Amino acid sequence: MAGRVGLATALRQYVEIGPALIRERLAAIGRALRAGLADLPGWSVPDDVDAPGSIVALLPDEEIDLPRLRADLVARKMVTTVSVVERAPMDIPRPTLRLSPHVDFETAWIPQIRELLTARYS
């Protein structure tokens, strides 16, 4: 029941705010996040800063245990996913860490993300 209430609330907010504004906000978040992580030591951002949407892929410069990293980040309240090569063999050269910020993401969090990734995994 709680899931249905949450979904209904999200849909109501989506309609009230409007799809165009939501898309614009997510695109702005994606640009800010890609720009803010572009020079992150130990990582590269394969997509252009102006790529559409808010999802940001990060490629580690060295081979690391991304599932372990993801679990560690989740424990620190940073939700991410790992995309493996099998998911898109023509597009993903090696496993990537994916950040999928929500519309309420704050760009003030970018330094914290940089710190988490640089301090522990660069």
N, CA, C and O atoms as a printed pandas DataFrame, in Angstrom:
     atom_number atom_name residue_name chain_id  residue_number  x_coord  y_coord  z_coord
0              1         N          MET        A               1    0.824   -1.194    0.000
1              2        CA          MET        A               1    0.000    0.000    0.000
2              3         C          MET        A               1    0.871    1.263    0.000
3              4         O          MET        A               1    0.588    2.223   -0.716
4              5         N          ALA        A               2    1.924    1.245    0.806
5              6        CA          ALA        A               2    2.791    2.424    0.871
6              7         C          ALA        A               2    3.412    2.724   -0.489
7              8         O          ALA        A               2    3.580    3.885   -0.860
8              9         N          GLY        A               3    3.750    1.673   -1.227
9             10        CA          GLY        A               3    4.314    1.864   -2.559
10            11         C          GLY        A               3    3.344    2.550   -3.501
11            12         O          GLY        A               3    3.738    3.399   -4.300
12            13         N          ARG        A               4    2.087    2.182   -3.407
13            14        CA          ARG        A               4    1.066    2.805   -4.258
14            15         C          ARG        A               4    0.866    4.271   -3.898
15            16         O          ARG        A               4    0.710    5.124   -4.772
16            17         N          VAL        A               5    0.874    4.548   -2.610
17            18        CA          VAL        A               5    0.729    5.939   -2.164
18            19         C          VAL        A               5    1.922    6.758   -2.650
19            20         O          VAL        A               5    1.759    7.880   -3.129
20            21         N          GLY        A               6    3.119    6.192   -2.524
21            22        CA          GLY        A               6    4.318    6.888   -2.989
22            23         C          GLY        A               6    4.284    7.146   -4.484
23            24         O          GLY        A               6    4.622    8.239   -4.938
24            25         N          LEU        A               7    3.876    6.144   -5.248
25            26        CA          LEU        A               7    3.783    6.302   -6.692
26            27         C          LEU        A               7    2.732    7.347   -7.061
27            28         O          LEU        A               7    2.959    8.179   -7.939
28            29         N          ALA        A               8    1.592    7.302   -6.392
29            30        CA          ALA        A               8    0.533    8.279   -6.661
30            31         C          ALA        A               8    1.016    9.694   -6.353
31            32         O          ALA        A               8    0.729   10.629   -7.101
32            33         N          THR        A               9    1.741    9.848   -5.263
33            34        CA          THR        A               9    2.278   11.160   -4.893
34            35         C          THR        A               9    3.277   11.639   -5.939
35            36         O          THR        A               9    3.241   12.798   -6.353
36            37         N          ALA        A              10    4.163   10.750   -6.364
37            38        CA          ALA        A              10    5.159   11.117   -7.372
38            39         C          ALA        A              10    4.492   11.508   -8.691
39            40         O          ALA        A              10    4.895   12.483   -9.325
40            41         N          LEU        A              11    3.486   10.762   -9.098
41            42        CA          LEU        A              11    2.778   11.091  -10.338
42            43         C          LEU        A              11    2.054   12.429  -10.236
43            44         O          LEU        A              11    2.051   13.212  -11.185
44            45         N          ARG        A              12    1.443   12.688   -9.085
45            46        CA          ARG        A              12    0.758   13.970   -8.886
46            47         C          ARG        A              12    1.765   15.119   -8.997
47            48         O          ARG        A              12    1.502   16.116   -9.670
48            49         N          GLN        A              13    2.915   14.975   -8.336
49            50        CA          GLN        A              13    3.934   16.021   -8.394
50            51         C          GLN        A              13    4.451   16.207   -9.820
51            52         O          GLN        A              13    4.676   17.334  -10.260
52            53         N          TYR        A              14    4.635   15.109  -10.532
53            54        CA          TYR        A              14    5.108   15.162  -11.914
54            55         C          TYR        A              14    4.134   15.956  -12.786
55            56         O          TYR        A              14    4.549   16.798  -13.582
56            57         N          VAL        A              15    2.853   15.685  -12.632
57            58        CA          VAL        A              15    1.836   16.386  -13.419
58            59         C          VAL        A              15    1.770   17.858  -13.010
59            60         O          VAL        A              15    1.663   18.735  -13.867
60            61         N          GLU        A              16    1.833   18.131  -11.706
61            62        CA          GLU        A              16    1.753   19.516  -11.231
62            63         C          GLU        A              16    2.943   20.345  -11.711
63            64         O          GLU        A              16    2.774   21.479  -12.158
64            65         N          ILE        A              17    4.131   19.780  -11.619
65            66        CA          ILE        A              17    5.334   20.514  -12.033
66            67         C          ILE        A              17    5.418   20.594  -13.550
67            68         O          ILE        A              17    5.761   21.634  -14.112
68            69         N          GLY        A              18    5.104   19.498  -14.197
69            70        CA          GLY        A              18    5.128   19.442  -15.659
70            71         C          GLY        A              18    6.348   18.705  -16.185
71            72         O          GLY        A              18    7.466   18.920  -15.717
72            73         N          PRO        A              19    6.125   17.834  -17.163
73            74        CA          PRO        A              19    7.217   17.039  -17.717
74            75         C          PRO        A              19    8.379   17.874  -18.265
75            76         O          PRO        A              19    9.538   17.497  -18.098
76            77         N          ALA        A              20    8.085   18.991  -18.910
77            78        CA          ALA        A              20    9.151   19.809  -19.499
78            79         C          ALA        A              20   10.081   20.356  -18.422
79            80         O          ALA        A              20   11.301   20.319  -18.576
80            81         N          LEU        A              21    9.508   20.864  -17.333
81            82        CA          LEU        A              21   10.345   21.390  -16.252
82            83         C          LEU        A              21   11.144   20.283  -15.578
83            84         O          LEU        A              21   12.288   20.499  -15.178
84            85         N          ILE        A              22   10.558   19.112  -15.449
85            86        CA          ILE        A              22   11.271   17.976  -14.853
86            87         C          ILE        A              22   12.467   17.615  -15.735
87            88         O          ILE        A              22   13.577   17.434  -15.233
88            89         N          ARG        A              23   12.245   17.509  -17.044
89            90        CA          ARG        A              23   13.339   17.185  -17.970
90            91         C          ARG        A              23   14.433   18.242  -17.913
91            92         O          ARG        A              23   15.617   17.905  -17.894
92            93         N          GLU        A              24   14.054   19.515  -17.886
93            94        CA          GLU        A              24   15.038   20.598  -17.807
94            95         C          GLU        A              24   15.849   20.504  -16.523
95            96         O          GLU        A              24   17.069   20.661  -16.540
96            97         N          ARG        A              25   15.174   20.249  -15.418
97            98        CA          ARG        A              25   15.858   20.140  -14.128
98            99         C          ARG        A              25   16.832   18.963  -14.131
99           100         O          ARG        A              25   17.971   19.101  -13.685
100          101         N          LEU        A              26   16.394   17.813  -14.628
101          102        CA          LEU        A              26   17.273   16.641  -14.665
102          103         C          LEU        A              26   18.472   16.876  -15.586
103          104         O          LEU        A              26   19.585   16.452  -15.272
104          105         N          ALA        A              27   18.256   17.544  -16.709
105          106        CA          ALA        A              27   19.365   17.857  -17.617
106          107         C          ALA        A              27   20.370   18.783  -16.939
107          108         O          ALA        A              27   21.578   18.599  -17.086
108          109         N          ALA        A              28   19.880   19.777  -16.197
109          110        CA          ALA        A              28   20.769   20.696  -15.479
110          111         C          ALA        A              28   21.570   19.960  -14.408
111          112         O          ALA        A              28   22.757   20.225  -14.220
112          113         N          ILE        A              29   20.922   19.045  -13.718
113          114        CA          ILE        A              29   21.617   18.247  -12.703
114          115         C          ILE        A              29   22.708   17.412  -13.369
115          116         O          ILE        A              29   23.836   17.360  -12.879
116          117         N          GLY        A              30   22.378   16.766  -14.473
117          118        CA          GLY        A              30   23.362   15.954  -15.184
118          119         C          GLY        A              30   24.556   16.771  -15.643
119          120         O          GLY        A              30   25.699   16.339  -15.494
120          121         N          ARG        A              31   24.301   17.952  -16.203
121          122        CA          ARG        A              31   25.406   18.816  -16.645
122          123         C          ARG        A              31   26.300   19.200  -15.476
123          124         O          ARG        A              31   27.525   19.121  -15.570
124          125         N          ALA        A              32   25.686   19.614  -14.380
125          126        CA          ALA        A              32   26.464   20.032  -13.211
126          127         C          ALA        A              32   27.275   18.869  -12.644
127          128         O          ALA        A              32   28.436   19.042  -12.274
128          129         N          LEU        A              33   26.674   17.702  -12.577
129          130        CA          LEU        A              33   27.362   16.543  -12.016
130          131         C          LEU        A              33   28.500   16.089  -12.928
131          132         O          LEU        A              33   29.592   15.794  -12.444
132          133         N          ARG        A              34   28.260   16.029  -14.242
133          134        CA          ARG        A              34   29.333   15.634  -15.162
134          135         C          ARG        A              34   30.479   16.644  -15.126
135          136         O          ARG        A              34   31.647   16.254  -15.122
136          137         N          ALA        A              35   30.155   17.933  -15.101
137          138        CA          ALA        A              35   31.200   18.957  -15.034
138          139         C          ALA        A              35   31.946   18.879  -13.708
139          140         O          ALA        A              35   33.168   19.029  -13.668
140          141         N          GLY        A              36   31.219   18.645  -12.636
141          142        CA          GLY        A              36   31.834   18.590  -11.315
142          143         C          GLY        A              36   32.694   17.367  -11.074
143          144         O          GLY        A              36   33.538   17.368  -10.177
144          145         N          LEU        A              37   32.490   16.317  -11.867
145          146        CA          LEU        A              37   33.273   15.089  -11.706
146          147         C          LEU        A              37   34.263   14.868  -12.850
147          148         O          LEU        A              37   34.999   13.881  -12.840
148          149         N          ALA        A              38   34.293   15.759  -13.826
149          150        CA          ALA        A              38   35.112   15.564  -15.025
150          151         C          ALA        A              38   36.595   15.399  -14.727
151          152         O          ALA        A              38   37.282   14.646  -15.417
152          153         N          ASP        A              39   37.093   16.083  -13.723
153          154        CA          ASP        A              39   38.525   16.003  -13.406
154          155         C          ASP        A              39   38.791   15.190  -12.142
155          156         O          ASP        A              39   39.820   15.373  -11.492
156          157         N          LEU        A              40   37.888   14.312  -11.799
157          158        CA          LEU        A              40   38.003   13.500  -10.586
158          159         C          LEU        A              40   39.177   12.532  -10.716
159          160         O          LEU        A              40   39.177   11.697  -11.620
160          161         N          PRO        A              41   40.175   12.622   -9.839
161          162        CA          PRO        A              41   41.321   11.716   -9.918
162          163         C          PRO        A              41   40.882   10.254   -9.808
163          164         O          PRO        A              41   40.096    9.889   -8.935
164          165         N          GLY        A              42   41.409    9.430  -10.713
165          166        CA          GLY        A              42   41.111    8.008  -10.688
166          167         C          GLY        A              42   39.886    7.605  -11.488
167          168         O          GLY        A              42   39.579    6.418  -11.594
168          169         N          TRP        A              43   39.186    8.576  -12.049
169          170        CA          TRP        A              43   37.944    8.298  -12.770
170          171         C          TRP        A              43   37.886    9.123  -14.047
171          172         O          TRP        A              43   38.551   10.152  -14.161
172          173         N          SER        A              44   37.092    8.669  -15.000
173          174        CA          SER        A              44   36.792    9.487  -16.171
174          175         C          SER        A              44   35.287    9.460  -16.407
175          176         O          SER        A              44   34.601    8.493  -16.076
176          177         N          VAL        A              45   34.799   10.545  -16.985
177          178        CA          VAL        A              45   33.381   10.674  -17.323
178          179         C          VAL        A              45   33.290   10.541  -18.842
179          180         O          VAL        A              45   33.682   11.460  -19.561
180          181         N          PRO        A              46   32.779    9.408  -19.346
181          182        CA          PRO        A              46   32.801    9.178  -20.793
182          183         C          PRO        A              46   31.818   10.023  -21.598
183          184         O          PRO        A              46   32.023   10.220  -22.796
184          185         N          ASP        A              47   30.775   10.518  -20.982
185          186        CA          ASP        A              47   29.761   11.288  -21.709
186          187         C          ASP        A              47   30.110   12.768  -21.731
187          188         O          ASP        A              47   30.767   13.279  -20.824
188          189         N          ASP        A              48   29.657   13.451  -22.783
189          190        CA          ASP        A              48   29.820   14.898  -22.861
190          191         C          ASP        A              48   29.078   15.556  -21.705
191          192         O          ASP        A              48   28.078   15.029  -21.217
192          193         N          VAL        A              49   29.569   16.697  -21.278
193          194        CA          VAL        A              49   28.917   17.433  -20.195
194          195         C          VAL        A              49   27.458   17.701  -20.539
195          196         O          VAL        A              49   26.595   17.641  -19.663
196          197         N          ASP        A              50   27.174   17.996  -21.801
197          198        CA          ASP        A              50   25.814   18.339  -22.222
198          199         C          ASP        A              50   24.966   17.140  -22.634
199          200         O          ASP        A              50   23.912   17.317  -23.245
200          201         N          ALA        A              51   25.401   15.936  -22.316
201          202        CA          ALA        A              51   24.593   14.750  -22.632
202          203         C          ALA        A              51   23.221   14.898  -21.971
203          204         O          ALA        A              51   23.120   15.484  -20.893
204          205         N          PRO        A              52   22.173   14.378  -22.597
205          206        CA          PRO        A              52   20.832   14.538  -22.015
206          207         C          PRO        A              52   20.652   13.721  -20.741
207          208         O          PRO        A              52   21.295   12.689  -20.547
208          209         N          GLY        A              53   19.776   14.200  -19.892
209          210        CA          GLY        A              53   19.423   13.464  -18.680
210          211         C          GLY        A              53   20.397   13.672  -17.537
211          212         O          GLY        A              53   21.388   14.392  -17.662
212          213         N          SER        A              54   20.096   13.030  -16.426
213          214        CA          SER        A              54   20.902   13.225  -15.223
214          215         C          SER        A              54   21.803   12.047  -14.890
215          216         O          SER        A              54   22.637   12.153  -13.991
216          217         N          ILE        A              55   21.659   10.927  -15.588
217          218        CA          ILE        A              55   22.495    9.767  -15.284
218          219         C          ILE        A              55   23.934   10.057  -15.693
219          220         O          ILE        A              55   24.197   10.536  -16.796
220          221         N          VAL        A              56   24.859    9.758  -14.785
221          222        CA          VAL        A              56   26.276   10.003  -15.026
222          223         C          VAL        A              56   27.031    8.692  -14.863
223          224         O          VAL        A              56   26.948    8.037  -13.824
224          225         N          ALA        A              57   27.766    8.323  -15.898
225          226        CA          ALA        A              57   28.608    7.127  -15.839
226          227         C          ALA        A              57   30.022    7.544  -15.465
227          228         O          ALA        A              57   30.535    8.556  -15.945
228          229         N          LEU        A              58   30.639    6.755  -14.607
229          230        CA          LEU        A              58   32.029    6.977  -14.220
230          231         C          LEU        A              58   32.825    5.716  -14.524
231          232         O          LEU        A              58   32.453    4.620  -14.105
232          233         N          LEU        A              59   33.915    5.877  -15.251
233          234        CA          LEU        A              59   34.809    4.761  -15.543
234          235         C          LEU        A              59   36.030    4.861  -14.642
235          236         O          LEU        A              59   36.715    5.884  -14.646
236          237         N          PRO        A              60   36.314    3.819  -13.871
237          238        CA          PRO        A              60   37.534    3.867  -13.060
238          239         C          PRO        A              60   38.754    3.744  -13.970
239          240         O          PRO        A              60   38.742    2.979  -14.935
240          241         N          ASP        A              61   39.805    4.498  -13.658
241          242        CA          ASP        A              61   41.027    4.437  -14.460
242          243         C          ASP        A              61   41.738    3.098  -14.293
243          244         O          ASP        A              61   42.425    2.635  -15.204
244          245         N          GLU        A              62   41.573    2.486  -13.136
245          246        CA          GLU        A              62   42.168    1.184  -12.860
246          247         C          GLU        A              62   41.055    0.209  -12.526
247          248         O          GLU        A              62   39.957    0.610  -12.141
248          249         N          GLU        A              63   41.351   -1.082  -12.679
249          250        CA          GLU        A              63   40.347   -2.086  -12.350
250          251         C          GLU        A              63   40.143   -2.125  -10.836
251          252         O          GLU        A              63   41.089   -2.325  -10.074
252          253         N          ILE        A              64   38.908   -1.932  -10.418
253          254        CA          ILE        A              64   38.553   -2.020   -9.003
254          255         C          ILE        A              64   37.296   -2.869   -8.874
255          256         O          ILE        A              64   36.598   -3.123   -9.856
256          257         N          ASP        A              65   37.024   -3.292   -7.680
257          258        CA          ASP        A              65   35.843   -4.114   -7.402
258          259         C          ASP        A              65   34.636   -3.183   -7.283
259          260         O          ASP        A              65   34.301   -2.730   -6.188
260          261         N          LEU        A              66   33.987   -2.902   -8.409
261          262        CA          LEU        A              66   32.867   -1.959   -8.408
262          263         C          LEU        A              66   31.680   -2.421   -7.571
263          264         O          LEU        A              66   31.078   -1.584   -6.898
264          265         N          PRO        A              67   31.302   -3.704   -7.568
265          266        CA          PRO        A              67   30.208   -4.103   -6.676
266          267         C          PRO        A              67   30.526   -3.833   -5.198
267          268         O          PRO        A              67   29.648   -3.430   -4.436
268          269         N          ARG        A              68   31.770   -4.056   -4.805
269          270        CA          ARG        A              68   32.156   -3.760   -3.427
270          271         C          ARG        A              68   32.102   -2.252   -3.164
271          272         O          ARG        A              68   31.623   -1.806   -2.122
272          273         N          LEU        A              69   32.600   -1.485   -4.124
273          274        CA          LEU        A              69   32.545   -0.031   -4.012
274          275         C          LEU        A              69   31.106    0.435   -3.888
275          276         O          LEU        A              69   30.791    1.268   -3.038
276          277         N          ARG        A              70   30.232   -0.094   -4.730
277          278        CA          ARG        A              70   28.821    0.288   -4.685
278          279         C          ARG        A              70   28.226    0.001   -3.321
279          280         O          ARG        A              70   27.528    0.847   -2.763
280          281         N          ALA        A              71   28.488   -1.172   -2.775
281          282        CA          ALA        A              71   27.967   -1.525   -1.450
282          283         C          ALA        A              71   28.499   -0.572   -0.391
283          284         O          ALA        A              71   27.770   -0.173    0.517
284          285         N          ASP        A              72   29.761   -0.212   -0.510
285          286        CA          ASP        A              72   30.364    0.715    0.445
286          287         C          ASP        A              72   29.718    2.096    0.337
287          288         O          ASP        A              72   29.456    2.744    1.350
288          289         N          LEU        A              73   29.466    2.539   -0.879
289          290        CA          LEU        A              73   28.830    3.843   -1.072
290          291         C          LEU        A              73   27.388    3.838   -0.572
291          292         O          LEU        A              73   26.934    4.812    0.028
292          293         N          VAL        A              74   26.674    2.752   -0.815
293          294        CA          VAL        A              74   25.296    2.642   -0.316
294          295         C          VAL        A              74   25.289    2.739    1.204
295          296         O          VAL        A              74   24.409    3.380    1.780
296          297         N          ALA        A              75   26.256    2.112    1.857
297          298        CA          ALA        A              75   26.350    2.191    3.318
298          299         C          ALA        A              75   26.575    3.628    3.784
299          300         O          ALA        A              75   26.273    3.966    4.928
300          301         N          ARG        A              76   27.103    4.467    2.904
301          302        CA          ARG        A              76   27.342    5.878    3.222
302          303         C          ARG        A              76   26.254    6.772    2.627
303          304         O          ARG        A              76   26.441    7.981    2.489
304          305         N          LYS        A              77   25.116    6.169    2.277
305          306        CA          LYS        A              77   23.925    6.879    1.777
306          307         C          LYS        A              77   24.092    7.451    0.378
307          308         O          LYS        A              77   23.398    8.399    0.009
308          309         N          MET        A              78   25.011    6.883   -0.408
309          310        CA          MET        A              78   25.173    7.297   -1.799
310          311         C          MET        A              78   24.757    6.122   -2.675
311          312         O          MET        A              78   25.509    5.162   -2.837
312          313         N          VAL        A              79   23.561    6.204   -3.234
313          314        CA          VAL        A              79   23.013    5.107   -4.017
314          315         C          VAL        A              79   23.540    5.190   -5.453
315          316         O          VAL        A              79   23.410    6.217   -6.118
316          317         N          THR        A              80   24.125    4.106   -5.905
317          318        CA          THR        A              80   24.665    4.013   -7.255
318          319         C          THR        A              80   24.305    2.650   -7.837
319          320         O          THR        A              80   23.755    1.793   -7.145
320          321         N          THR        A              81   24.618    2.461   -9.103
321          322        CA          THR        A              81   24.499    1.143   -9.727
322          323         C          THR        A              81   25.806    0.849  -10.450
323          324         O          THR        A              81   26.607    1.746  -10.715
324          325         N          VAL        A              82   25.998   -0.408  -10.758
325          326        CA          VAL        A              82   27.146   -0.827  -11.555
326          327         C          VAL        A              82   26.604   -1.380  -12.866
327          328         O          VAL        A              82   25.741   -2.258  -12.873
328          329         N          SER        A              83   27.114   -0.860  -13.964
329          330        CA          SER        A              83   26.754   -1.388  -15.280
330          331         C          SER        A              83   27.912   -2.235  -15.776
331          332         O          SER        A              83   29.050   -1.774  -15.849
332          333         N          VAL        A              84   27.610   -3.468  -16.114
333          334        CA          VAL        A              84   28.646   -4.377  -16.605
334          335         C          VAL        A              84   28.650   -4.373  -18.131
335          336         O          VAL        A              84   27.678   -3.956  -18.760
336          337         N          VAL        A              85   29.724   -4.828  -18.707
337          338        CA          VAL        A              85   29.893   -4.808  -20.158
338          339         C          VAL        A              85   28.763   -5.554  -20.863
339          340         O          VAL        A              85   28.310   -5.128  -21.925
340          341         N          GLU        A              86   28.308   -6.654  -20.289
341          342        CA          GLU        A              86   27.252   -7.450  -20.911
342          343         C          GLU        A              86   25.964   -6.655  -21.110
343          344         O          GLU        A              86   25.152   -6.997  -21.969
344          345         N          ARG        A              87   25.777   -5.623  -20.342
345          346        CA          ARG        A              87   24.564   -4.799  -20.441
346          347         C          ARG        A              87   24.498   -4.064  -21.778
347          348         O          ARG        A              87   23.426   -3.941  -22.370
348          349         N          ALA        A              88   25.630   -3.583  -22.246
349          350        CA          ALA        A              88   25.690   -2.851  -23.520
350          351         C          ALA        A              88   27.092   -3.004  -24.106
351          352         O          ALA        A              88   27.874   -2.054  -24.077
352          353         N          PRO        A              89   27.421   -4.171  -24.633
353          354        CA          PRO        A              89   28.797   -4.446  -25.063
354          355         C          PRO        A              89   29.335   -3.496  -26.134
355          356         O          PRO        A              89   30.550   -3.348  -26.261
356          357         N          MET        A              90   28.475   -2.864  -26.889
357          358        CA          MET        A              90   28.942   -1.923  -27.909
358          359         C          MET        A              90   29.230   -0.540  -27.315
359          360         O          MET        A              90   29.923    0.266  -27.936
360          361         N          ASP        A              91   28.703   -0.261  -26.122
361          362        CA          ASP        A              91   28.823    1.072  -25.539
362          363         C          ASP        A              91   29.666    1.138  -24.272
363          364         O          ASP        A              91   30.216    2.192  -23.951
364          365         N          ILE        A              92   29.776    0.034  -23.552
365          366        CA          ILE        A              92   30.477    0.045  -22.266
366          367         C          ILE        A              92   31.780   -0.736  -22.416
367          368         O          ILE        A              92   31.757   -1.962  -22.522
368          369         N          PRO        A              93   32.925   -0.031  -22.425
369          370        CA          PRO        A              93   34.197   -0.729  -22.618
370          371         C          PRO        A              93   34.619   -1.587  -21.421
371          372         O          PRO        A              93   35.328   -2.581  -21.575
372          373         N          ARG        A              94   34.181   -1.193  -20.250
373          374        CA          ARG        A              94   34.471   -1.934  -19.019
374          375         C          ARG        A              94   33.405   -1.531  -17.999
375          376         O          ARG        A              94   32.695   -0.550  -18.219
376          377         N          PRO        A              95   33.276   -2.257  -16.902
377          378        CA          PRO        A              95   32.236   -1.914  -15.925
378          379         C          PRO        A              95   32.319   -0.446  -15.492
379          380         O          PRO        A              95   33.403    0.116  -15.335
380          381         N          THR        A              96   31.149    0.147  -15.307
381          382        CA          THR        A              96   31.063    1.552  -14.918
382          383         C          THR        A              96   30.224    1.706  -13.657
383          384         O          THR        A              96   29.350    0.892  -13.361
384          385         N          LEU        A              97   30.512    2.758  -12.937
385          386        CA          LEU        A              97   29.696    3.158  -11.796
386          387         C          LEU        A              97   28.731    4.210  -12.317
387          388         O          LEU        A              97   29.143    5.158  -12.984
388          389         N          ARG        A              98   27.458    4.048  -12.018
389          390        CA          ARG        A              98   26.454    4.994  -12.511
390          391         C          ARG        A              98   25.793    5.729  -11.357
391          392         O          ARG        A              98   25.358    5.127  -10.374
392          393         N          LEU        A              99   25.730    7.027  -11.502
393          394        CA          LEU        A              99   25.011    7.874  -10.559
394          395         C          LEU        A              99   23.707    8.277  -11.236
395          396         O          LEU        A              99   23.710    8.697  -12.393
396          397         N          SER        A             100   22.606    8.151  -10.527
397          398        CA          SER        A             100   21.289    8.480  -11.087
398          399         C          SER        A             100   20.570    9.450  -10.165
399          400         O          SER        A             100   19.628    9.068   -9.470
400          401         N          PRO        A             101   21.010   10.709  -10.155
401          402        CA          PRO        A             101   20.403   11.658   -9.225
402          403         C          PRO        A             101   18.941   11.933   -9.546
403          404         O          PRO        A             101   18.523   11.936  -10.704
404          405         N          HIS        A             102   18.193   12.160   -8.503
405          406        CA          HIS        A             102   16.769   12.467   -8.600
406          407         C          HIS        A             102   16.604   13.963   -8.817
407          408         O          HIS        A             102   17.565   14.725   -8.707
408          409         N          VAL        A             103   15.417   14.366   -9.117
409          410        CA          VAL        A             103   15.114   15.765   -9.402
410          411         C          VAL        A             103   15.410   16.678   -8.207
411          412         O          VAL        A             103   15.603   17.881   -8.385
412          413         N          ASP        A             104   15.448   16.124   -7.001
413          414        CA          ASP        A             104   15.727   16.949   -5.820
414          415         C          ASP        A             104   17.210   16.969   -5.452
415          416         O          ASP        A             104   17.564   17.441   -4.371
416          417         N          PHE        A             105   18.079   16.470   -6.321
417          418        CA          PHE        A             105   19.523   16.488   -6.095
418          419         C          PHE        A             105   19.998   17.928   -5.958
419          420         O          PHE        A             105   19.523   18.819   -6.662
420          421         N          GLU        A             106   20.933   18.144   -5.050
421          422        CA          GLU        A             106   21.495   19.479   -4.855
422          423         C          GLU        A             106   22.947   19.483   -5.309
423          424         O          GLU        A             106   23.724   18.610   -4.921
424          425         N          THR        A             107   23.314   20.459   -6.126
425          426        CA          THR        A             107   24.686   20.516   -6.624
426          427         C          THR        A             107   25.696   20.718   -5.499
427          428         O          THR        A             107   26.882   20.436   -5.677
428          429         N          ALA        A             108   25.248   21.195   -4.359
429          430        CA          ALA        A             108   26.138   21.336   -3.202
430          431         C          ALA        A             108   26.666   19.984   -2.728
431          432         O          ALA        A             108   27.625   19.930   -1.959
432          433         N          TRP        A             109   26.051   18.897   -3.180
433          434        CA          TRP        A             109   26.499   17.557   -2.784
434          435         C          TRP        A             109   27.676   17.066   -3.629
435          436         O          TRP        A             109   28.315   16.079   -3.267
436          437         N          ILE        A             110   27.974   17.728   -4.738
437          438        CA          ILE        A             110   29.040   17.262   -5.630
438          439         C          ILE        A             110   30.386   17.170   -4.909
439          440         O          ILE        A             110   31.075   16.165   -5.084
440          441         N          PRO        A             111   30.802   18.156   -4.111
441          442        CA          PRO        A             111   32.076   17.999   -3.401
442          443         C          PRO        A             111   32.102   16.773   -2.479
443          444         O          PRO        A             111   33.146   16.138   -2.327
444          445         N          GLN        A             112   30.974   16.443   -1.871
445          446        CA          GLN        A             112   30.917   15.249   -1.021
446          447         C          GLN        A             112   31.100   13.986   -1.849
447          448         O          GLN        A             112   31.780   13.054   -1.419
448          449         N          ILE        A             113   30.501   13.947   -3.027
449          450        CA          ILE        A             113   30.653   12.794   -3.915
450          451         C          ILE        A             113   32.111   12.676   -4.343
451          452         O          ILE        A             113   32.682   11.586   -4.328
452          453         N          ARG        A             114   32.704   13.787   -4.721
453          454        CA          ARG        A             114   34.122   13.787   -5.106
454          455         C          ARG        A             114   34.979   13.260   -3.964
455          456         O          ARG        A             114   35.869   12.434   -4.169
456          457         N          GLU        A             115   34.705   13.741   -2.777
457          458        CA          GLU        A             115   35.497   13.322   -1.615
458          459         C          GLU        A             115   35.374   11.824   -1.367
459          460         O          GLU        A             115   36.375   11.148   -1.130
460          461         N          LEU        A             116   34.161   11.307   -1.420
461          462        CA          LEU        A             116   33.962    9.869   -1.209
462          463         C          LEU        A             116   34.727    9.044   -2.236
463          464         O          LEU        A             116   35.393    8.072   -1.880
464          465         N          LEU        A             117   34.638    9.420   -3.487
465          466        CA          LEU        A             117   35.286    8.640   -4.541
466          467         C          LEU        A             117   36.801    8.831   -4.564
467          468         O          LEU        A             117   37.538    7.879   -4.823
468          469         N          THR        A             118   37.268   10.034   -4.300
469          470        CA          THR        A             118   38.702   10.305   -4.336
470          471         C          THR        A             118   39.418    9.725   -3.122
471          472         O          THR        A             118   40.469    9.099   -3.257
472          473         N          ALA        A             119   38.862    9.929   -1.963
473          474        CA          ALA        A             119   39.525    9.500   -0.730
474          475         C          ALA        A             119   39.670    7.991   -0.652
475          476         O          ALA        A             119   40.662    7.491   -0.121
476          477         N          ARG        A             120   38.704    7.266   -1.169
477          478        CA          ARG        A             120   38.695    5.823   -0.966
478          479         C          ARG        A             120   39.109    5.013   -2.183
479          480         O          ARG        A             120   39.568    3.880   -2.037
480          481         N          TYR        A             121   38.960    5.563   -3.375
481          482        CA          TYR        A             121   39.087    4.698   -4.544
482          483         C          TYR        A             121   39.900    5.256   -5.692
483          484         O          TYR        A             121   39.829    4.723   -6.800
484          485         N          SER        A             122   40.654    6.288   -5.476
485          486        CA          SER        A             122   41.457    6.798   -6.592
486          487         C          SER        A             122   42.828    6.164   -6.572
487          488         O          SER        A             122   43.658    6.460   -7.431
